[in-house]
Amino acid sequence: MRIGFHVSISGAVDEAVDRAASAGCNTFQIFTRNPRGWKFKPLESDEVERFKEKVKRHGMSPVFDHMPYLPNLASSRPRIYRRSVDSLKAELRRCYELRIPYLVTHLGSHLGSGKASGLRRIIDAVNEAFSEDVEGTVLLLENTAGTRNSMGSSFEDIRRVVDGVARPDRVGVCFDTCHAFAAGYDLRTEGAVGAVIERFKEVLGWERLRLIHLNDSKGGLRSRIDRHEHIGLGKIGKEGFRSILRSEYGKLPLILETPVDEKRSDLENLKEARELAK
């Protein structure tokens, strides 16, 4: 079972590996820079080498990077779109430096311009980024909760992006359980989980799924509310996560993005996930 958290890079990027190891993780996810700003500093060569050495020493595999919050690959605003594409290019380069094999991205919002034009912009952005990057990092398209104007809440919409890119071999999927449930994919029972798995296989192909973001949901089924909850304490519930973790999903890398509050710690969520998987 490959399971871990999204961990902080505070201090230096290699310190994220130490934090993941001390928490008992064997995989983890990071932001390689401040996720709430456009500007960033180049990676220092010594911290890059320390990062790679620690990942190898602790047996962390695979490692995941996540795009910052501000980029919007579906934006109809030219300046934001341009900055978003440039940000994607930069993050792919940083993944190559750190030897991180996977980069997770949200598909963004079309801002009212319509799904078709939003999908076209996403496809163009990915194609432009790949045209300048030949190093092999796989871009993982994360499903969304279906909030207003958001892109990628259905398997079919993600499939349209995959079909449109020039390098489909460089594109995979990150399946977020909270987002899927909020968008209308029921995950509360063994039968429901099995039905979602079969639908994914039919539309996208199981080999394209590389990562599970393991999060419960504060919102109900089809609520379109993107609010994560601790494992088993939300609307998906313990039985849902028991079914998820004992299914084919449980054989994939699992990253927890559960809340930071007084209800439960990260380590307690990790323990709960492992107990439910037994």
C-alpha positions in Angstrom: 0.0 0.0 0.0 1.6 3.3 -1.1 0.1 6.0 1.0 1.1 9.5 2.2 0.2 13.1 2.6 0.7 16.4 0.8 3.6 17.8 2.9 5.2 21.2 3.3 8.5 22.3 1.7 9.0 24.9 4.4 12.8 25.6 4.9 13.9 23.8 1.7 12.3 21.4 -0.7 14.3 18.4 0.5 12.8 18.8 4.0 9.5 17.6 2.7 11.1 14.1 2.3 12.1 14.2 6.0 8.5 15.2 7.0 7.0 12.4 4.9 9.4 9.8 6.3 8.8 10.8 9.9 5.1 10.5 9.4 5.4 6.9 8.1 4.7 7.7 4.5 6.1 5.8 1.5 4.8 8.3 -1.0 4.0 12.0 -0.8 3.0 15.1 -2.7 4.4 18.7 -2.6 4.2 22.1 -4.1 7.7 22.9 -5.3 7.1 26.6 -4.6 4.6 29.0 -3.0 1.2 27.9 -4.3 -0.4 31.2 -3.8 1.8 33.4 -5.9 3.1 33.7 -9.5 6.7 34.5 -8.7 9.2 31.9 -7.5 12.9 31.3 -7.1 14.9 28.8 -9.1 15.7 25.6 -7.2 19.1 25.5 -5.6 21.4 22.8 -6.9 22.3 21.5 -3.4 18.7 21.2 -2.3 17.8 19.4 -5.5 20.6 16.8 -4.9 19.5 16.4 -1.2 15.9 15.9 -2.4 16.9 13.2 -4.8 19.2 11.4 -2.4 16.5 11.4 0.4 13.8 10.2 -1.9 16.0 7.2 -2.8 17.2 6.6 0.7 13.7 6.5 2.2 12.2 4.5 -0.6 9.6 7.1 -1.5 7.9 6.1 -4.7 6.3 7.6 -6.6 6.6 11.3 -5.7 4.0 13.8 -6.9 4.1 17.5 -7.5 1.0 19.7 -7.6 0.5 22.8 -9.7 0.0 26.1 -7.7 -3.5 27.5 -7.1 -3.4 30.6 -9.3 -2.9 29.1 -12.8 -6.1 28.5 -14.8 -5.6 26.6 -18.0 -9.2 27.2 -19.1 -9.2 31.0 -18.5 -10.8 33.3 -21.1 -8.7 36.2 -19.8 -5.6 36.4 -22.1 -3.1 37.6 -19.5 -4.1 35.0 -16.9 -4.1 32.3 -19.6 -0.6 33.2 -20.7 0.7 33.2 -17.2 -0.9 29.9 -16.6 0.7 28.2 -19.6 4.1 29.6 -18.6 3.5 28.3 -15.0 2.8 24.9 -16.4 6.0 24.9 -18.4 8.0 26.1 -15.4 6.6 23.4 -13.2 7.3 20.6 -15.7 10.9 21.9 -15.7 11.1 21.8 -11.9 9.7 18.2 -11.9 12.5 17.2 -14.3 15.2 18.9 -12.1 13.8 17.0 -9.0 13.2 13.8 -10.9 9.5 13.9 -9.9 7.6 11.7 -12.4 4.1 13.1 -11.9 2.6 16.6 -11.9 -1.0 17.0 -10.8 -3.1 19.9 -12.3 -6.6 21.1 -12.0 -8.3 21.9 -15.3 -9.5 25.3 -14.2 -12.6 27.4 -14.9 -13.9 28.6 -18.3 -15.2 31.8 -16.4 -18.5 31.7 -18.3 -17.1 31.4 -21.8 -18.5 27.9 -22.2 -17.2 24.3 -21.8 -16.1 23.9 -25.4 -13.8 26.9 -25.5 -12.5 26.0 -22.0 -11.6 22.5 -23.2 -9.9 24.0 -26.3 -7.7 26.3 -24.2 -6.7 23.4 -21.9 -5.7 21.2 -24.8 -3.7 24.1 -26.4 -2.0 24.8 -23.1 -0.9 21.2 -22.6 0.3 20.9 -26.2 2.3 24.1 -25.9 3.9 22.9 -22.6 4.8 19.5 -24.0 6.2 21.0 -27.2 9.0 22.6 -25.1 9.4 19.7 -22.7 10.7 16.3 -23.8 11.8 14.9 -20.5 8.9 12.6 -19.7 7.0 13.9 -16.6 3.4 12.7 -16.8 0.7 15.3 -16.3 -2.2 14.1 -14.2 -5.5 15.7 -14.8 -7.5 15.9 -11.6 -11.3 15.6 -11.6 -13.2 18.4 -10.1 -16.3 18.8 -7.8 -18.4 20.4 -10.5 -18.5 23.9 -9.0 -19.8 26.6 -11.3 -17.8 26.9 -14.6 -15.2 24.4 -13.4 -13.8 22.0 -16.0 -13.2 18.2 -15.7 -16.0 17.1 -13.3 -16.9 14.1 -15.5 -14.8 11.3 -16.9 -16.1 12.2 -20.4 -14.7 15.8 -20.2 -11.3 14.5 -19.1 -11.4 12.1 -22.0 -12.0 15.0 -24.4 -8.7 16.6 -23.1 -6.8 13.3 -23.5 -8.1 12.8 -27.0 -7.1 16.4 -28.0 -3.5 16.4 -26.8 -0.7 15.5 -29.2 1.1 13.4 -26.5 -1.6 11.3 -24.8 1.2 9.0 -23.5 2.2 12.0 -21.3 -1.3 12.4 -19.8 -2.8 10.5 -16.9 -5.6 11.0 -14.3 -5.7 11.8 -10.6 -9.0 10.7 -9.1 -10.1 12.8 -6.1 -12.7 10.9 -4.0 -14.2 14.1 -2.5 -14.5 15.8 -5.9 -15.9 12.7 -7.6 -18.6 12.3 -4.9 -19.6 16.0 -5.0 -19.8 15.7 -8.8 -22.2 12.8 -8.6 -20.1 9.6 -8.5 -21.4 7.5 -5.6 -18.7 5.9 -3.4 -20.6 5.0 -0.3 -21.0 1.2 -0.9 -19.0 -1.7 -2.4 -21.4 -1.9 -5.3 -21.3 1.9 -6.0 -17.5 1.9 -5.9 -17.4 -1.0 -8.4 -19.8 0.8 -10.7 -17.6 3.9 -10.7 -14.5 1.8 -11.4 -16.2 0.2 -14.4 -17.3 3.5 -15.7 -13.8 4.9 -15.4 -12.4 1.8 -17.3 -15.0 2.3 -20.0 -14.4 6.0 -20.6 -10.7 6.5 -19.8 -9.1 3.1 -19.5 -7.7 1.9 -16.1 -4.1 2.3 -17.1 -4.5 6.0 -17.3 -5.3 6.3 -13.5 -2.1 6.9 -11.6 -3.1 8.5 -8.3 -5.9 8.7 -5.8 -6.5 11.8 -3.7 -8.1 10.2 -0.7 -10.5 12.6 0.9 -13.9 12.4 2.5 -16.5 15.1 1.6 -18.3 17.6 3.7 -20.9 18.0 0.9 -23.4 15.3 -0.2 -23.7 13.4 -3.4 -24.0 15.8 -6.4 -23.7 18.8 -4.0 -20.9 20.3 -6.2 -19.2 21.5 -2.9 -15.4 21.2 -2.9 -14.8 20.8 0.8 -12.6 17.9 2.1 -13.3 16.0 5.3 -11.4 13.5 7.4 -11.5 9.9 6.3 -14.8 8.4 7.3 -16.2 11.5 9.0 -17.9 13.0 5.9 -20.7 12.0 3.6 -18.8 9.1 1.9 -18.3 7.6 5.4 -16.4 4.6 6.8 -18.2 2.0 4.7 -17.4 4.0 1.6 -13.7 4.2 2.3 -13.6 0.6 3.4 -15.0 -0.3 -0.1 -12.6 2.2 -1.8 -9.5 0.9 -0.1 -10.3 -2.8 -0.6 -11.1 -2.2 -4.3 -8.7 -1.7 -7.2 -8.3 1.9 -6.0 -6.4 0.7 -3.0 -3.7 -0.7 -5.2 -2.8 2.7 -6.5 -0.8 5.4 -4.8 -2.9 7.3 -2.2 -2.4 10.9 -1.1 -4.4 12.3 1.7 -5.4 16.0 1.6 -7.6 16.0 4.7 -8.3 19.2 6.7 -6.0 20.7 9.4 -8.2 21.1 12.4 -8.8 19.8 15.9 -11.0 16.8 14.8 -8.1 14.6 13.8 -4.4 14.8 12.9 -2.8 13.7 9.6 -1.3 10.7 11.4 -4.7 9.7 12.7 -6.1 9.9 9.2 -3.3 7.7 8.0 -4.0 5.2 10.7 -7.7 5.2 9.9 -7.0 4.6 6.2 -4.7 1.7 7.0 -7.2 0.1 9.4 -10.1 0.4 6.9 -7.9 -1.2 4.2 -7.2 -4.3 6.3 
